Amino acid sequence: MTSPVLASNAERLLDGLAASIGERGYRDTTVADIVRHARTSKRTFYEQFAGKQECLIELLRRNNADLISTIEAAVDPEEDWRVQIRQAVSAYVAHIEARPAVTLSWIREAPALGAAAQPLHRQAMDHLTDMLVTLTGSAGFRRAGLTPVSGPMALILLGGLRELTALHVEDGGDVRRIAGPAVAAASALLGAG
């Protein structure tokens, strides 16, 4: 069992990495930057993580889990399917808006980590796909005569949304501007079922 002190140190370090990514980007972030933001020591860092890469993978894993929880909490399965799509997209956008640099690291930086990040990517996409399949199996979708989206179709929708998100974040654009196209694409794809 992890002690509360170790857990709080890990949380502080993850927050420190997130702050440094927002300030400098992942590539330019050093362990010294992480511990400076976390207000702790390198010794504490290395008690928690083998290195910066492992810390990033854990940050992204938790961020993705938070994203899924946020979307699931925002969607009312009894609402009309179109309302559910807007609820899901609004929750997605709000989550991304809160930590755009961390999201961009997940989309652009994590793949560069190679095999070390592959389980993270696979797990995140599996969980996001499962979430979409579950959401589209709700009462609001069933009342409209719609069947749950297939896994491959959910993956196509998610991949497009990730790329649209990355482009807006990279360009420094307002992430809220992806909401309209995301709702339209999701409505077209999910409503065709």
C-alpha positions in Angstrom: 0.0 0.0 0.0 1.3 3.4 -0.9 1.7 5.8 2.0 -0.2 9.1 1.9 3.2 11.0 1.9 4.4 9.1 -1.2 1.1 9.6 -2.9 1.1 13.3 -2.2 4.7 13.5 -3.4 3.8 11.8 -6.7 0.8 14.2 -7.1 3.0 17.2 -6.5 5.6 15.9 -9.0 2.9 15.2 -11.6 1.5 18.7 -11.1 5.1 20.0 -11.4 5.6 18.3 -14.7 2.3 19.6 -15.9 3.3 23.2 -15.0 6.6 22.8 -16.7 5.1 21.4 -19.8 2.8 24.4 -19.9 5.8 26.7 -19.4 8.5 25.1 -21.5 7.0 22.1 -23.3 7.9 18.5 -22.5 11.1 18.3 -24.5 12.7 21.3 -22.8 11.5 20.3 -19.3 14.2 18.9 -17.0 13.8 17.0 -13.8 15.1 20.2 -12.1 12.1 22.1 -13.6 9.7 19.5 -12.3 11.1 19.5 -8.8 11.2 23.3 -8.8 7.5 23.5 -9.7 6.7 20.7 -7.2 8.8 22.4 -4.5 10.6 19.2 -3.7 14.0 17.6 -4.3 15.5 15.4 -7.0 15.8 12.7 -4.4 12.1 12.8 -3.9 11.5 12.7 -7.7 13.7 9.6 -8.1 11.9 7.9 -5.2 8.7 8.1 -7.2 9.9 7.9 -10.9 12.8 6.4 -12.8 13.0 9.5 -15.0 11.1 12.2 -16.8 9.6 9.8 -19.3 8.0 7.6 -16.6 6.6 10.7 -14.9 5.1 11.9 -18.3 3.5 8.5 -18.9 1.9 8.6 -15.4 0.7 12.2 -15.9 -0.9 11.3 -19.2 -2.5 8.1 -17.9 -4.1 10.1 -15.1 -5.1 12.9 -17.4 -6.8 10.5 -19.8 -8.6 8.8 -16.9 -9.8 12.3 -15.8 -10.9 13.1 -19.3 -13.1 10.0 -19.4 -14.5 10.6 -16.0 -15.3 14.2 -16.9 -17.1 13.2 -20.0 -19.1 10.4 -18.4 -20.1 12.7 -15.5 -21.3 15.4 -18.0 -23.5 13.2 -20.2 -27.1 12.5 -19.2 -27.9 9.1 -20.8 -31.7 9.9 -20.7 -31.3 13.1 -22.8 -31.8 13.2 -26.6 -28.8 11.7 -28.4 -27.9 15.1 -29.9 -27.9 16.7 -26.5 -25.6 13.9 -25.2 -23.2 14.7 -28.0 -23.1 18.3 -27.1 -22.6 17.5 -23.5 -19.8 15.1 -24.3 -18.0 17.6 -26.6 -18.5 20.4 -24.1 -16.9 18.3 -21.3 -14.1 17.3 -23.7 -13.4 20.9 -24.6 -13.5 22.1 -21.0 -11.0 19.4 -20.0 -8.6 20.3 -22.9 -8.9 24.0 -22.2 -7.8 23.5 -18.7 -4.5 21.7 -19.7 -3.8 22.3 -23.4 -0.1 21.6 -23.2 -0.6 18.3 -21.4 -3.1 17.3 -24.1 -0.7 18.2 -26.8 2.0 16.2 -25.1 -0.3 13.2 -25.2 -1.0 13.6 -28.9 2.4 14.7 -30.1 5.1 13.8 -27.5 4.0 10.4 -26.2 4.2 8.7 -29.6 7.9 9.8 -29.8 8.6 7.7 -26.6 8.1 4.6 -28.7 7.5 1.3 -27.0 7.5 2.8 -23.5 4.4 4.8 -24.3 2.6 2.2 -26.5 0.7 0.7 -23.6 -0.5 4.1 -22.5 -1.7 5.0 -26.0 -3.4 1.6 -26.4 -5.1 1.8 -23.0 -6.3 5.4 -23.5 -7.8 4.7 -26.9 -9.4 1.5 -25.7 -11.0 3.2 -22.8 -12.1 6.2 -24.9 -13.5 3.8 -27.5 -15.3 1.8 -24.9 -16.7 5.0 -23.4 -18.1 6.0 -26.8 -19.7 2.6 -27.4 -21.3 2.8 -23.9 -22.5 6.3 -24.3 -24.1 5.5 -27.7 -25.9 2.6 -26.2 -27.8 4.9 -23.8 -31.5 5.4 -23.6 -31.4 8.6 -25.6 -29.7 6.9 -28.5 -31.9 3.8 -28.3 -35.1 5.9 -28.3 -33.9 7.5 -31.6 -33.5 4.0 -33.0 -29.7 4.3 -33.1 -27.4 1.4 -32.4 -24.2 1.8 -30.4 -21.2 2.9 -32.5 -18.8 0.1 -33.4 -15.3 0.2 -31.9 -13.6 0.9 -35.3 -16.0 3.8 -36.0 -15.5 5.2 -32.5 -11.7 5.1 -33.1 -12.1 7.0 -36.4 -14.1 9.7 -34.6 -11.6 9.9 -31.8 -8.6 10.1 -34.1 -10.0 13.0 -36.0 -10.9 14.8 -32.8 -7.4 14.3 -31.4 -5.9 15.7 -34.6 -8.2 18.7 -34.7 -7.4 19.4 -31.0 -3.7 19.2 -31.6 -3.9 21.6 -34.6 -5.8 24.2 -32.5 -3.5 23.9 -29.5 -0.3 24.1 -31.7 -1.6 27.2 -33.4 -2.5 28.8 -30.1 -6.2 28.9 -31.2 -9.2 28.9 -29.0 -9.9 25.3 -28.3 -13.6 26.1 -27.9 -13.7 26.5 -31.7 -13.4 22.8 -32.2 -16.8 22.3 -30.5 -18.9 23.1 -33.6 -17.0 20.8 -36.0 -16.8 18.1 -33.3 -20.5 18.1 -32.7 -21.3 18.1 -36.4 -18.9 15.2 -37.1 -20.0 13.2 -34.2 -23.7 13.8 -35.0 -23.2 12.7 -38.6 -21.2 9.6 -37.7 -23.2 8.5 -34.7 -26.6 9.5 -36.2 -25.9 7.3 -39.2 -26.0 4.2 -37.1 
